Amino acid sequence: MKRILIAEDKSSMRHMLRQVFEENGFDVVEAADGEEAVNRIREGALDLVITDVKMPKADGMTVLKECRAALPRTPVIVMTAFGTIESAVDTMRHGAFDYIVKPFSISEIELKAQRAFEQGRLVSENEYLKEELSHQVGQIVGHGEKMQHIYRLIRKVAIGTPPVFILGESGTGKELVAREIHRQSARAAHPFVAVNCAALSEGLLESELFGHERGAFTGALFQKKGRFELADGGTLFLDEVAELSPQLQVKLLRALQEKAFERVGGTKTITTDVRILAATNRDIRREIAERRFREDLFFRLNVVSITLPPLRERPEDISELVDHFLSKYSAAMHKPISLAPDVLTCLTAYSWPGNVRELENLIERLIVLADGDRVDCTDLPPEITGGPPAPSASPEGLTGRIDQLEREMIRRTIEDCSYNQTRAAKVLGLKRSSLQYKLKKYGLRPSSV
């Protein structure tokens, strides 16, 4: 519920405005003079201030200056008589949102208040978008069967507002999936707000999620809206949610259950309409079993789940991803680069522990360091190639290079499978006997792999 301060020395005007706004569902507080208005502003938690220009003890300009200092994002509408329009215009030069001349109709003040609320919403959204713009990434890339399955899930869960839990290793694109769910939903015209739960300390994260009042802690010079408020009407993405402390898990659960919360240092209950999307790279079932993550919070977040495959399980998408990142960074650096054919072979054979993010970083690095307009295998780091490339271009050299790539692929796969030969053979698409032959051929015994 939005909260409005009406500062006016005439009681009849205050009571009339109070009745108008309370009938429209707003919480209204009153001030009979400028000094009382200043005190109300210092209490914080105001979404709009409507003040008269001339009042006892302190005038409208004083009220405006205090509001700009304590609540810089709260719009101020100034009421004025015809003879003091010049004073009202002066307040606008100092940051008032608008003024209205007495006598005015109810529809006039309602319209100006509506415009003020809309401006406040746009300012909050723009500030958040400026902060987040540099972190946004392009659309999801990949048309293999595993990603087609993900796309079908996204289309299904985008309808309605159920919470979605997105699971997957680091670098698989969990935030991209969250953004795509939001984009395809009925909330697409409203904010998508993301917060990385692993990036901030517990105290800062609580303030980031729920906001804080002025003076709530050292350094809290202004009232701040949290991500829950900024996402009102839209989507809130809680990345790495399993990193939340037990105390914050309790507060988040309460906010989700009651759809309400209080800012840090505040006592007023705030309600918002937010769709929650959450993500983690941890084994969430293990976290619950070991009592590091609350089971009741998991059930609240996990109405629907989407598990993203690691890049090593969708090698058919690597070529498309490489083309995408080549185009992106070549254009950004004005440096067109092509890859030698055997480079893609190397990239496809690699297991990509860092997933798509690792591939993107590699392509960017290759373009930055490239001396010419072409990259070949000698430009790849040794962890990709498994060692220096074969120096000979003869058929024997090519055969040796293929053997080297095959050996490295088998070595990495059997490591990833904890030396389980049956599972490794399945991942490689080989019979177990064929895998055993190749292990012997390449000297890959358990002690050496």
HUDA-V791946 format. One record per pair of residues at least 12 apart in sequence whose C-alpha atoms are under 10 Angstrom apart, sorted by the first residue. I is the first residue (numbers start at 1). GAP is how many residues later the second one is. Records with the same first field share a line. If there is no record, write none. Layout:
# HUDA-V791946
I=GAP ; GAP
This chain:
# HUDA-V791946
1=24 ; 25 ; 26 ; 46 ; 267 ; 268 ; 269 ; 270 ; 271
2=23 ; 24 ; 25 ; 26 ; 43 ; 44 ; 45 ; 46 ; 115 ; 268 ; 269
3=18 ; 19 ; 22 ; 23 ; 24 ; 25 ; 26 ; 42 ; 43 ; 44 ; 45 ; 46
4=14 ; 17 ; 18 ; 22 ; 23 ; 24 ; 25 ; 26 ; 41 ; 42 ; 43 ; 44 ; 45 ; 46 ; 70 ; 109
5=13 ; 22 ; 23 ; 24 ; 25 ; 26 ; 32 ; 35 ; 36 ; 40 ; 41 ; 42 ; 43 ; 44 ; 45 ; 46 ; 71
6=12 ; 22 ; 23 ; 24 ; 25 ; 26 ; 31 ; 34 ; 42 ; 43 ; 44 ; 45 ; 46 ; 71
7=22 ; 23 ; 24 ; 25 ; 26 ; 27 ; 28 ; 29 ; 30 ; 31 ; 33 ; 42 ; 43 ; 44 ; 45 ; 46 ; 48 ; 52 ; 53 ; 56 ; 71 ; 72
8=22 ; 23 ; 24 ; 25 ; 26 ; 29 ; 42 ; 43 ; 44 ; 45 ; 46 ; 47 ; 48 ; 52 ; 71
9=21 ; 22 ; 23 ; 24 ; 25 ; 42 ; 43 ; 45 ; 46 ; 47
10=22 ; 23 ; 42 ; 45
11=19 ; 20 ; 21
14=15 ; 16 ; 17 ; 18
15=15
16=90
17=13 ; 33 ; 89 ; 92 ; 93
18=12
20=86 ; 87 ; 89 ; 90
21=85 ; 88 ; 89 ; 92
24=86
26=21
27=19 ; 20
28=18 ; 20 ; 21
29=17 ; 20
30=20 ; 21
31=20
32=23 ; 24 ; 25
33=18 ; 19 ; 21 ; 22 ; 23 ; 24 ; 25 ; 26 ; 27 ; 30
34=17 ; 18 ; 19 ; 20 ; 21 ; 22 ; 23 ; 24 ; 25 ; 26 ; 27 ; 28 ; 29
35=20 ; 21 ; 22 ; 23 ; 24 ; 27 ; 28
36=20 ; 21 ; 22 ; 27
37=12 ; 13 ; 14 ; 21 ; 22 ; 23 ; 25 ; 26 ; 27 ; 29 ; 30
38=20 ; 22 ; 24 ; 25 ; 26 ; 27 ; 28 ; 29 ; 32
39=24 ; 27
40=27
41=22 ; 23 ; 25 ; 26 ; 27 ; 28 ; 29 ; 30 ; 33
42=24 ; 25 ; 27 ; 28 ; 29 ; 171 ; 172 ; 173 ; 180 ; 181
43=27 ; 28 ; 170 ; 171 ; 172 ; 180 ; 223
44=23 ; 26 ; 27 ; 30 ; 168 ; 169 ; 170 ; 171 ; 178 ; 179 ; 180 ; 222
45=26 ; 29 ; 167 ; 168 ; 169 ; 178 ; 179 ; 180 ; 218 ; 221 ; 222 ; 223 ; 225
46=21 ; 25 ; 27 ; 28 ; 29 ; 177
47=24 ; 26 ; 27 ; 28 ; 29 ; 69 ; 70 ; 73 ; 74
48=19 ; 23 ; 25 ; 26 ; 27 ; 28 ; 29 ; 49 ; 65 ; 66 ; 68 ; 69 ; 72
49=14 ; 15 ; 18 ; 25 ; 26 ; 27 ; 28 ; 29 ; 47 ; 48 ; 64 ; 67
50=13 ; 14 ; 25 ; 26 ; 27 ; 28 ; 29 ; 46 ; 48 ; 49 ; 50 ; 59 ; 63
51=12 ; 13 ; 25 ; 26 ; 27 ; 28 ; 29 ; 48
52=25 ; 26 ; 27 ; 28 ; 29 ; 36 ; 47 ; 48 ; 50
53=24 ; 25 ; 26 ; 27 ; 28 ; 31 ; 32 ; 34 ; 35 ; 38 ; 46
54=24 ; 25 ; 26 ; 27 ; 30 ; 33 ; 34
60=16 ; 17 ; 18 ; 19 ; 20 ; 27 ; 28 ; 31
61=17 ; 26 ; 27 ; 29 ; 30 ; 31 ; 33 ; 34 ; 35
62=29
63=13 ; 15 ; 28
64=12 ; 13 ; 14 ; 27 ; 28 ; 30 ; 31 ; 32
65=26 ; 29 ; 30 ; 31
67=28 ; 29
68=26 ; 27 ; 28 ; 154
69=152 ; 153
70=143 ; 144 ; 151 ; 152 ; 153
71=142 ; 143 ; 150 ; 151 ; 152 ; 153
72=23 ; 150 ; 151 ; 152
73=46 ; 47 ; 48 ; 50 ; 51 ; 149 ; 150 ; 151 ; 152
74=22 ; 23 ; 42 ; 43 ; 45 ; 46 ; 149
75=20 ; 21 ; 22 ; 23 ; 38 ; 40 ; 41 ; 42 ; 43 ; 44 ; 45
76=15 ; 16 ; 19 ; 20 ; 21 ; 22 ; 23 ; 37 ; 40
77=14 ; 15 ; 18 ; 19 ; 20 ; 21 ; 22 ; 23 ; 32 ; 35 ; 36 ; 39
78=13 ; 14 ; 18 ; 19 ; 20 ; 21 ; 22 ; 23
79=19 ; 20 ; 21 ; 22 ; 23 ; 24 ; 25 ; 30
80=19 ; 20 ; 21 ; 22 ; 23
81=19 ; 20 ; 21 ; 22 ; 23
82=18 ; 19 ; 20 ; 21
83=18 ; 19
84=17
85=14 ; 15 ; 16 ; 17
88=12 ; 13
97=15 ; 16 ; 18 ; 19 ; 22 ; 23
98=14 ; 15 ; 17 ; 18
99=13
100=12
121=70 ; 108 ; 109 ; 111
122=69 ; 108
124=67 ; 101 ; 105 ; 106 ; 107
125=65 ; 66 ; 67 ; 68 ; 105 ; 106
126=65
127=103
128=63 ; 64 ; 65 ; 66 ; 99 ; 102 ; 103
129=62 ; 63 ; 64
132=61 ; 62 ; 63
136=39 ; 40 ; 43
137=36 ; 38 ; 39 ; 42
138=38 ; 186 ; 190
139=34 ; 37 ; 38 ; 40 ; 41
140=33 ; 34 ; 35 ; 36 ; 37 ; 39 ; 40 ; 181
141=32 ; 35 ; 176 ; 177 ; 179 ; 180 ; 181 ; 183 ; 184 ; 215
142=172 ; 173 ; 174 ; 175 ; 176 ; 177 ; 178 ; 179 ; 182
143=171 ; 173 ; 174 ; 177 ; 178
144=170 ; 171 ; 172 ; 173 ; 174 ; 176
145=169 ; 171 ; 172
146=162 ; 163 ; 167 ; 168 ; 170 ; 171
147=161 ; 162 ; 167 ; 170
149=157 ; 159
150=27 ; 156 ; 157 ; 158 ; 159
151=26 ; 29 ; 30
153=28 ; 151 ; 152 ; 153
154=23 ; 24 ; 26 ; 27 ; 28 ; 30 ; 31 ; 152
155=25 ; 26 ; 29 ; 30
156=25 ; 28 ; 29
157=24 ; 25 ; 27 ; 28 ; 147 ; 148 ; 149
158=20 ; 22 ; 23 ; 24 ; 25 ; 26 ; 27 ; 28 ; 29 ; 30
159=22 ; 23 ; 25 ; 26 ; 27 ; 28
160=25 ; 26 ; 27 ; 115
161=21 ; 24 ; 25 ; 26 ; 73 ; 74 ; 113 ; 114 ; 115 ; 116
162=113 ; 114 ; 115 ; 138 ; 139 ; 140 ; 141 ; 142
163=72 ; 73 ; 111 ; 112 ; 113 ; 114 ; 115 ; 136 ; 137 ; 138 ; 139 ; 140 ; 141 ; 142
164=14 ; 17 ; 73 ; 111 ; 112 ; 113 ; 114 ; 115 ; 136 ; 137 ; 138 ; 139 ; 140 ; 141 ; 142
165=13 ; 72 ; 73 ; 74 ; 76 ; 111 ; 112 ; 113 ; 114 ; 115 ; 133 ; 134 ; 135 ; 136 ; 137 ; 138 ; 139 ; 140 ; 141 ; 142
166=12 ; 72 ; 73 ; 74 ; 111 ; 112 ; 113 ; 114 ; 115 ; 135 ; 136 ; 138 ; 139 ; 140 ; 141 ; 142
167=73 ; 111 ; 112 ; 113 ; 114 ; 115 ; 116 ; 117 ; 138 ; 139 ; 140 ; 141 ; 142
168=111 ; 112 ; 113 ; 114 ; 115 ; 138 ; 139 ; 140 ; 141 ; 142
169=111 ; 112 ; 113 ; 114 ; 138 ; 139 ; 140 ; 141 ; 142 ; 184 ; 185 ; 186
170=70 ; 110 ; 111 ; 112 ; 140 ; 183 ; 184 ; 185 ; 186 ; 187 ; 188
171=110 ; 139 ; 140 ; 181 ; 182 ; 183 ; 184 ; 185 ; 186 ; 187 ; 188 ; 189
172=109 ; 135 ; 136 ; 137 ; 138 ; 139 ; 182 ; 183 ; 184 ; 185 ; 186
173=135 ; 136 ; 137 ; 182 ; 183 ; 184
174=63 ; 65 ; 66 ; 104 ; 105 ; 106 ; 107 ; 132 ; 133 ; 134
175=19 ; 62 ; 63 ; 64 ; 102 ; 103 ; 104
177=100 ; 129 ; 131
178=14 ; 16 ; 57 ; 58 ; 59 ; 60 ; 61 ; 98 ; 99 ; 100 ; 101
179=13 ; 14 ; 15 ; 56 ; 57 ; 58 ; 98
181=54 ; 96
182=52 ; 53 ; 54 ; 55 ; 93 ; 95
183=52
185=49 ; 50
186=47 ; 48
187=46 ; 47 ; 48 ; 87 ; 88
188=45 ; 46 ; 47
189=44 ; 45
190=40 ; 41 ; 42 ; 43 ; 44 ; 45
191=39 ; 40 ; 41 ; 42 ; 43 ; 44 ; 45 ; 83
192=35 ; 38 ; 39 ; 40 ; 41 ; 42 ; 43 ; 44 ; 45 ; 82 ; 83
193=34 ; 35 ; 36 ; 37 ; 38 ; 39 ; 41 ; 42 ; 43 ; 44 ; 45 ; 81 ; 83
194=15 ; 33 ; 34 ; 37 ; 41 ; 42 ; 43 ; 44 ; 45 ; 83 ; 84
195=13 ; 14 ; 32 ; 41 ; 42 ; 43 ; 44 ; 45 ; 46 ; 83
196=12 ; 41 ; 42 ; 43 ; 44 ; 45 ; 47 ; 83
197=12 ; 40 ; 41 ; 42 ; 43 ; 44 ; 45 ; 46 ; 47 ; 48 ; 82 ; 83
198=40 ; 41 ; 42 ; 43 ; 44 ; 45 ; 46 ; 47
199=40 ; 41 ; 44
200=43 ; 44
201=43 ; 44
202=41 ; 42 ; 43 ; 44 ; 45 ; 46
203=14 ; 45 ; 61
205=21 ; 39 ; 40 ; 43
206=20 ; 21 ; 38 ; 41 ; 42 ; 45 ; 46 ; 57 ; 58
207=13 ; 17 ; 18 ; 19 ; 20 ; 56 ; 57 ; 58
208=16 ; 17 ; 18 ; 19 ; 20 ; 55 ; 56
209=16 ; 17 ; 18 ; 19 ; 20 ; 21 ; 27 ; 29 ; 39 ; 43 ; 52 ; 54 ; 55
210=14 ; 15 ; 16 ; 17 ; 18 ; 19 ; 20 ; 41 ; 42 ; 45 ; 50 ; 51 ; 52 ; 53 ; 54 ; 60
211=12 ; 13 ; 14 ; 15 ; 16 ; 17 ; 18 ; 19 ; 50 ; 51 ; 52 ; 53 ; 54 ; 55
212=12 ; 13 ; 14 ; 50 ; 51 ; 52 ; 53 ; 54
213=12 ; 49 ; 50 ; 51 ; 52 ; 53 ; 54
214=50 ; 51 ; 52
215=49 ; 50 ; 51
216=47 ; 48 ; 49 ; 50
217=47 ; 48
220=45
223=40 ; 41 ; 42 ; 43
224=39 ; 40
225=38
226=37 ; 38
227=47
228=27 ; 31 ; 32 ; 33 ; 42 ; 43 ; 44 ; 45 ; 46 ; 47 ; 48
229=32 ; 34 ; 41 ; 42 ; 43 ; 44 ; 45
230=42 ; 44
231=41 ; 42 ; 43 ; 44 ; 45
232=39 ; 40 ; 41 ; 42 ; 43
233=39 ; 40 ; 41 ; 42
234=38 ; 39 ; 40 ; 41 ; 42
235=38 ; 39 ; 40 ; 41 ; 42
236=38 ; 39 ; 40 ; 41 ; 42
237=37 ; 38 ; 39 ; 40 ; 41 ; 42
238=38 ; 39 ; 40 ; 41 ; 42
239=38 ; 39 ; 40 ; 41 ; 42
240=38 ; 39 ; 40 ; 41 ; 42
241=36 ; 37 ; 38 ; 39 ; 40 ; 41 ; 43 ; 52 ; 57 ; 60
242=36 ; 37 ; 38 ; 39 ; 40 ; 41 ; 42 ; 45 ; 46 ; 50 ; 51 ; 52 ; 56
243=37 ; 38 ; 39 ; 49 ; 50
244=48 ; 49
245=47 ; 48
246=45 ; 46 ; 47 ; 48
249=43 ; 44 ; 45 ; 47 ; 48 ; 49
250=44 ; 46 ; 47
252=45
253=41 ; 43 ; 44 ; 45 ; 47 ; 48
254=43
255=15 ; 16 ; 17
256=18 ; 19 ; 20 ; 41 ; 44 ; 45
257=40 ; 43
258=13
259=12 ; 13 ; 14 ; 15
260=12 ; 13
276=24 ; 25
277=24 ; 25 ; 27 ; 28
278=20 ; 23 ; 24 ; 27
279=22 ; 23 ; 26 ; 27 ; 28
281=27
284=14
285=13
309=46
310=41 ; 42 ; 43 ; 44 ; 45 ; 46
311=37 ; 39 ; 40 ; 41 ; 42 ; 43 ; 44 ; 45 ; 46 ; 47 ; 48
312=36 ; 37 ; 38 ; 39 ; 40 ; 41 ; 42 ; 43 ; 44 ; 101 ; 115
313=38 ; 39 ; 42 ; 114
314=34
315=32 ; 33 ; 34 ; 35 ; 36 ; 37
316=32
317=31
318=26 ; 29 ; 30 ; 38 ; 41
319=25 ; 26 ; 28 ; 29
321=35 ; 38 ; 39 ; 42
322=17 ; 22 ; 25 ; 34 ; 37 ; 38 ; 40 ; 41
323=15 ; 16 ; 40
324=36 ; 39
325=34 ; 35 ; 36 ; 37 ; 38 ; 39
326=12 ; 13 ; 34 ; 37 ; 38 ; 40 ; 41
328=32 ; 35 ; 36
329=31 ; 34 ; 35 ; 36 ; 37 ; 38 ; 39
330=33 ; 34 ; 37 ; 38
332=32
333=31 ; 34 ; 35
335=32 ; 33 ; 35 ; 37 ; 38
336=31 ; 36 ; 37 ; 38
337=29 ; 30 ; 33 ; 34 ; 35 ; 36 ; 37 ; 38
338=29 ; 34 ; 35 ; 36 ; 37 ; 38
339=27 ; 34 ; 35 ; 36 ; 37 ; 38
340=34 ; 35 ; 36 ; 37
341=34 ; 35 ; 36
342=33 ; 34 ; 35 ; 59 ; 60
343=32 ; 33 ; 34 ; 35 ; 36 ; 37 ; 41 ; 42
344=32 ; 33
345=32 ; 40 ; 57 ; 60
346=30 ; 31 ; 34 ; 38 ; 39 ; 40 ; 55 ; 56 ; 59 ; 60 ; 62 ; 63
347=12 ; 30 ; 33 ; 37 ; 38
348=36 ; 57 ; 61
349=35 ; 36 ; 56 ; 57 ; 58 ; 59 ; 60 ; 61 ; 63 ; 64
350=33 ; 34 ; 35 ; 36 ; 55 ; 58 ; 59 ; 60 ; 62 ; 63
351=33 ; 57 ; 58 ; 61 ; 62 ; 65
352=31 ; 32 ; 60
353=63
362=18 ; 19 ; 22
363=17
365=15
366=13 ; 14 ; 15
376=13
377=12 ; 13
378=12 ; 13
383=25
384=21 ; 24
385=16 ; 19 ; 20 ; 23 ; 24
386=18 ; 19 ; 21 ; 22 ; 23 ; 25 ; 26
387=17 ; 18 ; 21
388=13 ; 16
389=12 ; 15 ; 16
390=12 ; 14
403=39
404=38
406=32 ; 36
407=31 ; 32 ; 34 ; 35 ; 36 ; 37
408=34 ; 36
409=19
410=14 ; 15 ; 17 ; 18 ; 25 ; 28 ; 29 ; 32 ; 34 ; 39
411=13 ; 28 ; 31 ; 33 ; 34 ; 37 ; 38
412=12 ; 37
413=12 ; 14 ; 15 ; 36
414=13 ; 14 ; 21 ; 25 ; 30 ; 32 ; 35
415=31 ; 34
418=28 ; 31
419=26 ; 27 ; 30
420=26
421=12 ; 14 ; 15 ; 18
422=13 ; 14
